[in-house]
Amino acid sequence: MTINDIPETFDLQPHKPLPKIKLLTMFRLGLFQMGLGIMSLLTLGVINRIMIDELTVLPWIAATAIAMYQFVSPARVWFGQLSDTKPIKGYHRTGYVWIGAILFTSLAFLALQVVWQLGSSIQATGWSGITYGWAILLGVIFGGYGLALSMSSTPFAAMLVDVSDEDNRSQLIGIVWSMLMVGIVVGAIVSSQLLNTPEICGQDILSYDPTATAKMANIATLRATVNPVFIIMPLVVLAMCFLATWGVESRYSRFGLRTAKRISSRSQTVQREDQIGLKDALNVLTASRQTGLFFSFILILTLSLFMQDTVMEPYGGEVFGMCISETTQLNAFFGTGTLFGIASTGFLVVPRLGKQRTTKLGCILAVGCFALIVLAGTLESQSLLKSGLVFFGLASGMITAGATSLMLDLTVAETAGTFIGAWGLAQAIARGLSTVLGGVVLNFGKMVFTVPVLSYGLVFVIQGFGMILAIWLLGKVNIQEFRDNAKSALSMVMEGELDG
């Protein structure tokens, strides 16, 4: 490495000690994740519900289009490296966070406009070539939305590392990621109030056309009510992103100091999370029998945990006759349960049961929650559905806290960064697959069953069986064997990548 290769933020002069990040600033940074929670509510909640229920878009098409934002997640490798080497106006992270935020908030509104065109085409011509063209364009826009998310969220994650030290990083990350669920809860409440108009509720939005085989939504009325929500909420999110990161990097970043350490440590093989590519991730996750087992567990767990993302709001609309504003509020019940589950697990459950048994208990509770959600549909009981979602959120929080803690325990410090990066990328891809799978299963259910509750129930039943399979795989994971083999296996993989 020559002197010209050293990033401009690396200063050869001694640095005075940088200030420690304060608790208030940690919560301010959490506003960014809170904004991402609100955006996920708008895309997976509102847009998905409108497409499947009101506009009768085929569920697998709706799910595949939305899932495109997850499938482009390998691009975060490039954005992570770009923010390392190409600062914007002297800052390595802030510029990328802001540009990405401007793009993904704008693309969410653009995606909604394409959804209206898709619905109009279905009503006018059915599933014609033009209709499929609009569906493809929607997928492309969601792909761009995912790229914008990666451009913003990956440098933001790197910023969290830059501005923290070993003794306060876990506290910072815990606060920031908890606020993701706070964003979902707050966004659900605010959005439901904005959407709470009788004109787009239940039968009022539908008109019967004797020449058609089904009732059709009044798209003009829907657009007049929903469009303002997709202007107001993204603008709020954009403001939160600016407020969250304003001045933080310039005051607290240790990027230059850490660059010096990386330069002086030439034998280091650990990669940061945003430096792991898809090929690296698969190699790492199959490096030994135990890493392969744990990867299989995480894959099945993720698929089983998030399949309902595509179908929950349509389930509330079609089976329970709930308004768009009411199905949006379902996210608040789930998010509240998740927050409580994550917060209580670390203090109350893990110390008594251990990480592996805690994760298993969360999976068992999730299976019971799926049964409760199906029973709620059979009885058409909204209160039972909401209770089921609170308990499912609690189980999800327990699973998340337990599985993440277990993953951190299943390796050693020298390979932690590599394994976390591989796990994170694999989970992002699995989230995309789970979204598509939920839509495909619902689509199949609608072809097989004439009763809506059975079509949706099929999704939840498959999730339950997936959880049972995840429990079986978890029972095969041996912590001691993992620790004995993981370090050498991962080192061989990474050395092979360097040599290749």
Secondary structure, DSSP 8 states (H G I E B T S, - for coil): --GGGS-TT--SS---------HHHHHHHHHHHHHHHHHHIIIIIIIHHIIIIIS---HHHHHHHHHHHHHTGGGHHHHHHHHHH--BTTBSSHHHHHHHHHHHHHHHHHHHHHHHHHHHHHHHHSS-HHHHHHHHHHHHHHHHHHHHHHHHHHHHHHHHHHT--TTTHHHHHHHHHHHHHHHHHHHHHHHHHHT--GGGSGGGGEE--TTSSS-EE-HHHHHHHHHHHHHHHHHHHHHHHHHHHTTHHHHH--HHHHHHHHHH-TT-----GGG--HHHHHHHHTSSHHHHHHHHHHHHHHHHHHGGGTTHHHHHHHTT---HHHHHHHHHHHHHHHHHHHHHIIIIIHHHH-HHHHHHHHHHHHHHHHHHHHHHHHHT-HHHHHHHHHHHHHHHHHHHHHHHHHHHHTS-HHHHHHHHHHHHHHHHHHHHHHHHHHHHHHHHHHHH-SSHHHHHHHHHHHHHHHHHHHHHHHHH--HHHHHHHHHHHHHHHHHHHHH-
